[in-house]
């Protein structure tokens, strides 16, 4: 096989119509970081694209440094589960065009909390976007959630596949996160009580950061004990991150308890080092388009800095939203059917369950 159109129809349909993907990238320290986010395939399905906010470019910086990425797309329990190894490429040479495309792909109604487009378009700190194109190199899939304990089926790209490269790096370094970091134990207690699903990301044998759903978890003194699908074809050990729908994310080591690795064959011991900063919108989703004065001031300063180091002006958000793309209309139909795609965007805290 050499093209995603060669996948089984059910698998292709899920990838095309899905709303949220677990998206894992590799940090400078070699840690896979999962940030669930909206995704939007290219019209010809040659790449599976997504975006990060210009004021928060850490995800894009990781892709620019290491192109190996991983995506997990899940549907209803009876639908396939798909994990994708891909090479990512950062697109930030035209922030204006990115803003228009992001609007055409995602719209604003799902995050509006009832405000009009006239008000929503003022959120330039949100609509200013870096787009990341991800070209699949390998696809694993299971026919349903119940099949996750069986070995996956596999698709591989043709050996002569050409992968995209990122736009040139901007001048100067990005600024460090301006958002809150809290003791991991406090965040972990909230994660357990929050009722959101958990996903564990580790590096596979080729260095791709791959996310996988955790079937159950319990809090321990050092972190979490996780039950995981036994059909996972990569070793669930080493440097890792654990995210609870993007609201609460932890980094640490999987299978690090005395080097034990997998406990009993279907459990992983995840020792937490720290929790990651929490964007205010993960605590109050109205702040996506209606940020507080403090959030707006910090985001605006970072936005202007990131635009300046790319030599670009801030994007002009149109008076009317652009028409939705063909695949955006397919996604809209899935959302209207109340299909339970689970996840959030990195900045939204806007959960899809």
C-alpha positions as a LaTeX table, in Angstrom:
\begin{tabular}{lrrr}
\hline
Residue & $x$ (\AA) & $y$ (\AA) & $z$ (\AA) \\
\hline
Unk1 & 0.00 & 0.00 & 0.00 \\
Unk2 & 1.18 & 3.57 & $-0.58$ \\
Unk3 & $-1.84$ & 5.87 & $-0.11$ \\
Unk4 & $-4.35$ & 6.33 & 2.72 \\
Unk5 & $-7.12$ & 5.69 & 0.20 \\
Unk6 & $-5.92$ & 2.06 & 0.22 \\
Unk7 & $-6.98$ & 1.65 & 3.86 \\
Unk8 & $-10.22$ & $-0.20$ & 4.64 \\
Unk9 & $-13.23$ & 2.09 & 4.13 \\
Unk10 & $-14.10$ & 2.17 & 7.85 \\
Unk11 & $-10.58$ & 3.23 & 8.78 \\
Unk12 & $-10.33$ & 5.84 & 6.03 \\
Unk13 & $-13.75$ & 7.24 & 6.96 \\
Unk14 & $-12.77$ & 7.64 & 10.60 \\
Unk15 & $-9.56$ & 9.47 & 9.72 \\
Unk16 & $-11.39$ & 11.73 & 7.28 \\
Unk17 & $-14.30$ & 12.58 & 9.59 \\
Unk18 & $-12.64$ & 12.60 & 13.00 \\
Unk19 & $-12.50$ & 15.76 & 15.09 \\
Unk20 & $-9.75$ & 15.37 & 17.70 \\
Unk21 & $-6.45$ & 13.47 & 17.72 \\
Unk22 & $-4.04$ & 12.71 & 20.48 \\
Unk23 & $-0.91$ & 14.34 & 19.01 \\
Unk24 & 2.50 & 13.39 & 20.40 \\
Unk25 & 5.76 & 15.20 & 19.71 \\
Unk26 & 9.28 & 14.83 & 21.11 \\
Unk27 & 10.77 & 17.41 & 23.46 \\
Unk28 & 14.41 & 18.49 & 23.41 \\
Unk29 & 14.93 & 16.20 & 26.40 \\
Unk30 & 13.57 & 13.22 & 24.44 \\
Unk31 & 10.19 & 13.09 & 26.19 \\
Unk32 & 7.05 & 12.39 & 24.13 \\
Unk33 & 4.45 & 15.07 & 24.87 \\
Unk34 & 0.78 & 14.44 & 23.97 \\
Unk35 & $-1.41$ & 17.49 & 23.31 \\
Unk36 & $-4.91$ & 16.47 & 22.13 \\
Unk37 & $-6.11$ & 18.89 & 19.44 \\
Unk38 & $-8.45$ & 19.41 & 16.51 \\
Unk39 & $-7.08$ & 18.01 & 13.27 \\
Unk40 & $-8.06$ & 18.54 & 9.64 \\
Unk41 & $-6.75$ & 16.37 & 6.79 \\
Unk42 & $-5.71$ & 17.97 & 3.53 \\
Unk43 & $-8.40$ & 17.72 & 0.86 \\
Unk44 & $-6.49$ & 14.93 & $-0.92$ \\
Unk45 & $-5.71$ & 13.20 & 2.40 \\
Unk46 & $-1.98$ & 13.40 & 1.67 \\
Unk47 & $-1.33$ & 14.92 & 5.10 \\
Unk48 & $-3.21$ & 15.05 & 8.40 \\
Unk49 & $-2.90$ & 18.64 & 9.55 \\
Unk50 & $-3.51$ & 20.44 & 12.82 \\
Unk51 & $-2.59$ & 23.73 & 14.43 \\
Unk52 & $-1.22$ & 25.35 & 17.53 \\
Unk53 & $-1.70$ & 28.94 & 18.67 \\
Unk54 & 1.03 & 31.38 & 17.66 \\
Unk55 & 1.39 & 32.60 & 21.28 \\
Unk56 & 2.03 & 28.97 & 22.34 \\
Unk57 & 4.44 & 27.54 & 19.74 \\
Unk58 & 6.11 & 24.83 & 21.86 \\
Unk59 & 4.45 & 21.99 & 19.95 \\
Unk60 & 5.61 & 23.45 & 16.62 \\
Unk61 & 9.11 & 23.99 & 18.00 \\
Unk62 & 9.26 & 20.32 & 18.94 \\
Unk63 & 8.18 & 19.25 & 15.44 \\
Unk64 & 10.69 & 21.58 & 13.80 \\
Unk65 & 13.43 & 19.99 & 15.92 \\
Unk66 & 12.26 & 16.37 & 15.51 \\
Unk67 & 9.87 & 15.57 & 12.66 \\
Unk68 & 8.77 & 12.20 & 14.06 \\
Unk69 & 5.24 & 12.50 & 15.48 \\
Unk70 & 2.39 & 10.21 & 16.49 \\
Unk71 & $-1.40$ & 10.55 & 16.30 \\
Unk72 & $-4.20$ & 8.51 & 17.86 \\
Unk73 & $-7.71$ & 8.79 & 16.41 \\
Unk74 & $-10.64$ & 7.09 & 18.14 \\
Unk75 & $-14.34$ & 6.95 & 17.37 \\
Unk76 & $-17.29$ & 5.23 & 18.97 \\
Unk77 & $-16.54$ & 1.92 & 20.74 \\
Unk78 & $-17.59$ & $-0.06$ & 17.66 \\
Unk79 & $-15.42$ & 2.05 & 15.32 \\
Unk80 & $-11.70$ & 1.51 & 14.60 \\
Unk81 & $-8.85$ & 2.77 & 16.76 \\
Unk82 & $-6.05$ & 4.24 & 14.63 \\
Unk83 & $-2.46$ & 5.09 & 15.59 \\
Unk84 & $-0.36$ & 6.90 & 13.00 \\
Unk85 & 3.41 & 7.31 & 12.75 \\
Unk86 & 4.10 & 10.41 & 10.68 \\
Unk87 & 6.65 & 13.07 & 9.80 \\
Unk88 & 5.53 & 16.59 & 10.68 \\
Unk89 & 6.36 & 19.87 & 8.96 \\
Unk90 & 5.77 & 23.32 & 10.45 \\
Unk91 & 3.99 & 25.95 & 8.37 \\
Unk92 & 4.42 & 29.42 & 9.88 \\
Unk93 & 5.66 & 31.55 & 6.98 \\
Unk94 & 2.13 & 32.97 & 6.34 \\
Unk95 & 0.19 & 33.43 & 9.57 \\
Unk96 & $-2.57$ & 35.32 & 7.74 \\
Unk97 & $-3.27$ & 32.36 & 5.47 \\
Unk98 & $-3.08$ & 30.00 & 8.45 \\
Unk99 & $-5.76$ & 31.97 & 10.31 \\
Unk100 & $-8.14$ & 31.80 & 7.35 \\
Unk101 & $-7.57$ & 28.09 & 6.86 \\
Unk102 & $-8.03$ & 27.35 & 10.55 \\
Unk103 & $-11.34$ & 29.20 & 10.54 \\
Unk104 & $-12.46$ & 27.36 & 7.40 \\
Unk105 & $-11.57$ & 24.02 & 8.97 \\
Unk106 & $-12.85$ & 24.45 & 12.52 \\
Unk107 & $-15.37$ & 27.30 & 12.66 \\
Unk108 & $-16.10$ & 28.98 & 15.96 \\
Unk109 & $-19.54$ & 27.82 & 17.08 \\
Unk110 & $-18.30$ & 24.91 & 19.19 \\
Unk111 & $-16.17$ & 27.19 & 21.36 \\
Unk112 & $-18.33$ & 30.34 & 21.28 \\
Unk113 & $-20.25$ & 29.92 & 24.55 \\
Unk114 & $-23.03$ & 31.81 & 22.77 \\
Unk115 & $-21.14$ & 34.92 & 21.64 \\
Unk116 & $-21.56$ & 36.26 & 18.10 \\
Unk117 & $-18.91$ & 36.12 & 15.38 \\
Unk118 & $-18.60$ & 39.90 & 15.69 \\
Unk119 & $-17.27$ & 39.33 & 19.21 \\
Unk120 & $-15.45$ & 36.06 & 18.50 \\
Unk121 & $-13.35$ & 37.53 & 15.68 \\
Unk122 & $-11.72$ & 39.89 & 18.17 \\
Unk123 & $-9.84$ & 36.94 & 19.70 \\
Unk124 & $-6.80$ & 37.43 & 17.46 \\
Unk125 & $-4.58$ & 35.73 & 20.04 \\
Unk126 & $-6.56$ & 32.55 & 19.40 \\
Unk127 & $-7.06$ & 32.73 & 15.63 \\
Unk128 & $-3.35$ & 33.38 & 14.96 \\
Unk129 & $-2.13$ & 29.88 & 14.12 \\
Unk130 & 0.86 & 27.77 & 13.22 \\
Unk131 & $-0.17$ & 24.79 & 11.07 \\
Unk132 & 1.61 & 21.43 & 11.25 \\
Unk133 & 1.32 & 19.06 & 8.28 \\
Unk134 & 1.78 & 15.37 & 9.15 \\
Unk135 & 2.47 & 12.84 & 6.41 \\
Unk136 & 1.80 & 9.25 & 7.51 \\
Unk137 & 4.67 & 6.77 & 7.43 \\
Unk138 & 2.87 & 3.85 & 9.11 \\
Unk139 & $-0.69$ & 3.26 & 10.29 \\
Unk140 & $-1.74$ & 0.73 & 12.95 \\
Unk141 & $-5.44$ & 0.01 & 13.38 \\
Unk142 & $-7.78$ & $-2.18$ & 15.36 \\
Unk143 & $-11.33$ & $-2.84$ & 14.18 \\
Unk144 & $-12.91$ & $-1.64$ & 17.44 \\
Unk145 & $-12.07$ & $-0.72$ & 21.02 \\
Unk146 & $-12.80$ & $-4.31$ & 22.04 \\
Unk147 & $-10.08$ & $-5.54$ & 19.65 \\
Unk148 & $-7.25$ & $-3.56$ & 21.31 \\
Unk149 & $-5.89$ & $-6.65$ & 23.05 \\
Unk150 & $-5.26$ & $-8.27$ & 19.66 \\
Unk151 & $-2.35$ & $-7.42$ & 17.32 \\
Unk152 & $-3.13$ & $-4.47$ & 15.01 \\
Unk153 & $-3.33$ & $-4.44$ & 11.26 \\
Unk154 & $-0.63$ & $-2.33$ & 9.59 \\
Unk155 & $-0.32$ & $-0.02$ & 6.58 \\
Unk156 & 3.05 & 1.34 & 5.45 \\
Unk157 & 3.89 & 4.17 & 3.07 \\
Unk158 & 5.88 & 3.39 & $-0.06$ \\
Unk159 & 9.66 & 3.30 & 0.52 \\
Unk160 & 10.18 & 6.21 & $-1.90$ \\
Unk161 & 7.67 & 8.49 & $-0.13$ \\
Unk162 & 8.90 & 12.09 & 0.10 \\
Unk163 & 8.11 & 13.77 & 3.41 \\
Unk164 & 7.57 & 17.55 & 3.74 \\
Unk165 & 10.08 & 19.77 & 5.51 \\
Unk166 & 9.34 & 22.69 & 7.82 \\
Unk167 & 9.44 & 26.35 & 6.91 \\
Unk168 & 12.68 & 28.13 & 7.92 \\
Unk169 & 13.13 & 28.66 & 11.65 \\
Unk170 & 12.20 & 32.13 & 12.93 \\
Unk171 & 14.78 & 34.42 & 14.48 \\
Unk172 & 15.52 & 34.23 & 18.21 \\
Unk173 & 14.11 & 31.71 & 20.66 \\
Unk174 & 10.54 & 31.34 & 21.82 \\
Unk175 & 9.69 & 32.51 & 25.32 \\
Unk176 & 9.08 & 30.05 & 28.11 \\
Unk177 & 5.52 & 29.25 & 29.13 \\
Unk178 & 3.68 & 31.98 & 31.00 \\
Unk179 & 1.14 & 29.60 & 32.44 \\
Unk180 & 0.73 & 28.08 & 35.87 \\
Unk181 & 2.72 & 25.06 & 37.09 \\
Unk182 & 1.31 & 23.31 & 40.15 \\
Unk183 & 2.47 & 20.41 & 42.35 \\
Unk184 & 1.83 & 17.22 & 40.43 \\
Unk185 & 0.13 & 15.54 & 43.38 \\
Unk186 & $-2.59$ & 18.23 & 43.43 \\
Unk187 & $-3.08$ & 17.99 & 39.68 \\
Unk188 & $-3.16$ & 14.18 & 39.84 \\
Unk189 & $-5.93$ & 14.15 & 42.42 \\
Unk190 & $-7.98$ & 16.41 & 40.15 \\
Unk191 & $-7.23$ & 14.13 & 37.20 \\
Unk192 & $-8.55$ & 11.07 & 39.03 \\
Unk193 & $-11.70$ & 12.94 & 40.05 \\
Unk194 & $-12.23$ & 14.58 & 36.66 \\
Unk195 & $-13.63$ & 11.61 & 34.78 \\
Unk196 & $-11.68$ & 12.25 & 31.58 \\
Unk197 & $-9.85$ & 9.44 & 29.72 \\
Unk198 & $-6.08$ & 9.02 & 30.02 \\
Unk199 & $-3.54$ & 8.42 & 27.26 \\
Unk200 & 0.07 & 7.31 & 27.64 \\
Unk201 & 2.74 & 8.29 & 25.11 \\
Unk202 & 6.15 & 6.61 & 24.80 \\
Unk203 & 8.82 & 6.39 & 22.11 \\
Unk204 & 8.73 & 3.29 & 19.94 \\
Unk205 & 11.84 & 1.47 & 18.75 \\
Unk206 & 12.30 & 3.98 & 15.90 \\
Unk207 & 11.87 & 7.07 & 18.04 \\
Unk208 & 8.27 & 7.89 & 17.08 \\
Unk209 & 6.20 & 9.23 & 20.01 \\
Unk210 & 3.07 & 7.09 & 20.04 \\
Unk211 & $-0.05$ & 7.62 & 22.19 \\
Unk212 & $-2.29$ & 4.82 & 23.43 \\
Unk213 & $-5.50$ & 4.85 & 25.45 \\
Unk214 & $-5.25$ & 3.72 & 29.07 \\
Unk215 & $-8.08$ & 1.37 & 29.98 \\
Unk216 & $-7.92$ & 2.13 & 33.72 \\
Unk217 & $-5.63$ & 3.84 & 36.21 \\
Unk218 & $-5.02$ & 4.26 & 39.90 \\
Unk219 & $-3.02$ & 6.88 & 41.78 \\
Unk220 & 0.07 & 5.74 & 43.70 \\
Unk221 & 2.59 & 7.54 & 45.90 \\
Unk222 & 4.95 & 7.96 & 42.94 \\
Unk223 & 2.49 & 8.39 & 40.10 \\
Unk224 & 0.00 & 6.06 & 38.43 \\
Unk225 & $-0.50$ & 2.37 & 37.83 \\
Unk226 & $-2.03$ & 2.01 & 34.38 \\
Unk227 & $-3.88$ & $-0.81$ & 32.64 \\
Unk228 & $-3.11$ & $-0.76$ & 28.92 \\
Unk229 & $-4.24$ & $-2.78$ & 25.86 \\
Unk230 & $-2.12$ & $-5.90$ & 25.41 \\
Unk231 & $-2.27$ & $-5.55$ & 21.62 \\
Unk232 & $-0.02$ & $-2.47$ & 21.68 \\
Unk233 & 2.87 & $-3.43$ & 19.36 \\
Unk234 & 5.47 & $-1.08$ & 20.88 \\
Unk235 & 7.02 & $-1.37$ & 24.34 \\
Unk236 & 5.26 & 0.84 & 26.87 \\
Unk237 & 8.34 & 1.83 & 28.84 \\
Unk238 & 10.88 & 4.63 & 28.99 \\
Unk239 & 10.41 & 8.40 & 28.97 \\
Unk240 & 6.72 & 9.12 & 28.77 \\
Unk241 & 3.84 & 11.52 & 29.24 \\
Unk242 & 0.35 & 10.86 & 30.54 \\
Unk243 & $-2.46$ & 13.25 & 29.66 \\
Unk244 & $-6.03$ & 13.40 & 30.83 \\
Unk245 & $-7.76$ & 14.87 & 27.74 \\
Unk246 & $-5.20$ & 17.69 & 27.72 \\
Unk247 & $-6.58$ & 19.24 & 30.89 \\
Unk248 & $-3.86$ & 17.72 & 33.04 \\
Unk249 & $-0.59$ & 16.33 & 31.68 \\
Unk250 & 2.32 & 14.68 & 33.45 \\
Unk251 & 5.83 & 13.70 & 32.35 \\
Unk252 & 7.94 & 10.94 & 33.83 \\
Unk253 & 8.94 & 7.33 & 33.19 \\
Unk254 & 6.86 & 4.32 & 32.24 \\
Unk255 & 8.01 & 1.01 & 33.68 \\
Unk256 & 10.62 & 2.81 & 35.74 \\
Unk257 & 9.84 & 1.10 & 39.04 \\
Unk258 & 13.04 & $-0.82$ & 39.61 \\
Unk259 & 13.29 & $-1.37$ & 35.85 \\
Unk260 & 10.28 & $-3.64$ & 36.07 \\
Unk261 & 8.71 & $-2.38$ & 32.87 \\
Unk262 & 5.30 & $-3.86$ & 32.25 \\
Unk263 & 3.73 & $-5.19$ & 35.41 \\
Unk264 & 1.88 & $-8.42$ & 34.77 \\
Unk265 & 1.85 & $-7.95$ & 31.02 \\
Unk266 & $-1.00$ & $-5.46$ & 30.84 \\
Unk267 & $-0.11$ & $-2.83$ & 33.45 \\
Unk268 & 2.45 & $-0.03$ & 33.34 \\
Unk269 & 3.95 & 1.78 & 36.30 \\
Unk270 & 4.20 & 5.49 & 35.47 \\
Unk271 & 6.43 & 7.47 & 37.83 \\
Unk272 & 5.63 & 11.19 & 37.65 \\
Unk273 & 8.38 & 13.80 & 37.63 \\
Unk274 & 6.17 & 16.86 & 37.24 \\
Unk275 & 2.95 & 18.17 & 35.75 \\
Unk276 & 3.03 & 20.54 & 32.78 \\
Unk277 & 1.79 & 24.15 & 32.86 \\
Unk278 & $-1.98$ & 24.59 & 32.62 \\
Unk279 & $-3.35$ & 27.15 & 30.19 \\
Unk280 & $-6.15$ & 29.20 & 31.81 \\
Unk281 & $-8.61$ & 27.98 & 29.16 \\
Unk282 & $-8.23$ & 24.41 & 30.43 \\
Unk283 & $-9.62$ & 25.62 & 33.74 \\
Unk284 & $-12.28$ & 27.93 & 32.27 \\
Unk285 & $-13.26$ & 27.19 & 28.66 \\
Unk286 & $-14.90$ & 30.60 & 28.21 \\
Unk287 & $-11.37$ & 32.02 & 28.16 \\
Unk288 & $-10.76$ & 30.48 & 24.73 \\
Unk289 & $-12.50$ & 33.43 & 23.03 \\
Unk290 & $-13.18$ & 35.62 & 26.06 \\
Unk291 & $-9.92$ & 35.67 & 28.02 \\
Unk292 & $-9.55$ & 37.45 & 31.33 \\
Unk293 & $-7.51$ & 40.67 & 31.39 \\
Unk294 & $-4.48$ & 38.83 & 32.77 \\
Unk295 & $-4.71$ & 35.96 & 30.27 \\
Unk296 & $-5.20$ & 38.39 & 27.37 \\
Unk297 & $-2.25$ & 40.56 & 28.42 \\
Unk298 & 0.10 & 37.58 & 28.61 \\
Unk299 & $-1.19$ & 36.04 & 25.38 \\
Unk300 & $-1.02$ & 39.36 & 23.50 \\
Unk301 & 2.58 & 39.96 & 24.56 \\
Unk302 & 3.56 & 36.48 & 23.43 \\
Unk303 & 1.60 & 36.86 & 20.17 \\
Unk304 & 3.36 & 40.08 & 19.25 \\
Unk305 & 6.75 & 38.60 & 20.10 \\
Unk306 & 6.12 & 35.46 & 18.02 \\
Unk307 & 4.86 & 37.48 & 15.03 \\
Unk308 & 7.84 & 39.83 & 15.26 \\
Unk309 & 10.42 & 37.06 & 15.33 \\
Unk310 & 8.86 & 35.72 & 12.13 \\
Unk311 & 8.87 & 39.17 & 10.52 \\
Unk312 & 5.08 & 39.16 & 10.10 \\
Unk313 & 2.13 & 41.35 & 11.01 \\
Unk314 & $-0.74$ & 40.09 & 13.09 \\
Unk315 & $-3.45$ & 38.47 & 10.94 \\
Unk316 & $-6.59$ & 40.35 & 9.97 \\
Unk317 & $-9.62$ & 38.31 & 10.99 \\
Unk318 & $-12.39$ & 38.70 & 8.36 \\
Unk319 & $-15.75$ & 40.33 & 9.05 \\
Unk320 & $-17.43$ & 37.09 & 7.96 \\
Unk321 & $-16.11$ & 33.56 & 8.60 \\
Unk322 & $-14.71$ & 31.90 & 5.46 \\
Unk323 & $-16.69$ & 29.03 & 3.86 \\
Unk324 & $-16.10$ & 25.64 & 5.43 \\
Unk325 & $-13.92$ & 23.16 & 3.54 \\
Unk326 & $-15.22$ & 19.89 & 2.08 \\
Unk327 & $-13.78$ & 17.80 & 4.90 \\
Unk328 & $-14.90$ & 20.36 & 7.50 \\
Unk329 & $-18.47$ & 19.69 & 6.36 \\
Unk330 & $-17.87$ & 15.96 & 6.81 \\
Unk331 & $-16.64$ & 16.64 & 10.36 \\
Unk332 & $-19.65$ & 18.86 & 11.01 \\
Unk333 & $-21.94$ & 15.98 & 10.04 \\
Unk334 & $-20.15$ & 13.70 & 12.51 \\
Unk335 & $-20.47$ & 16.26 & 15.30 \\
Unk336 & $-24.15$ & 16.76 & 14.47 \\
Unk337 & $-24.69$ & 13.02 & 14.78 \\
Unk338 & $-23.35$ & 13.30 & 18.34 \\
Unk339 & $-20.47$ & 10.91 & 17.66 \\
Unk340 & $-18.32$ & 10.73 & 20.81 \\
Unk341 & $-14.85$ & 11.72 & 19.62 \\
Unk342 & $-12.89$ & 12.33 & 22.82 \\
Unk343 & $-10.20$ & 14.94 & 23.34 \\
Unk344 & $-9.52$ & 18.66 & 23.55 \\
Unk345 & $-7.51$ & 21.23 & 21.80 \\
Unk346 & $-4.28$ & 22.33 & 23.39 \\
Unk347 & $-5.50$ & 25.84 & 24.12 \\
Unk348 & $-9.26$ & 25.25 & 24.26 \\
Unk349 & $-9.82$ & 22.98 & 27.16 \\
Unk350 & $-12.83$ & 22.24 & 24.94 \\
Unk351 & $-13.60$ & 18.58 & 25.50 \\
Unk352 & $-15.36$ & 16.43 & 22.90 \\
Unk353 & $-17.02$ & 13.47 & 24.55 \\
\hline
\end{tabular}
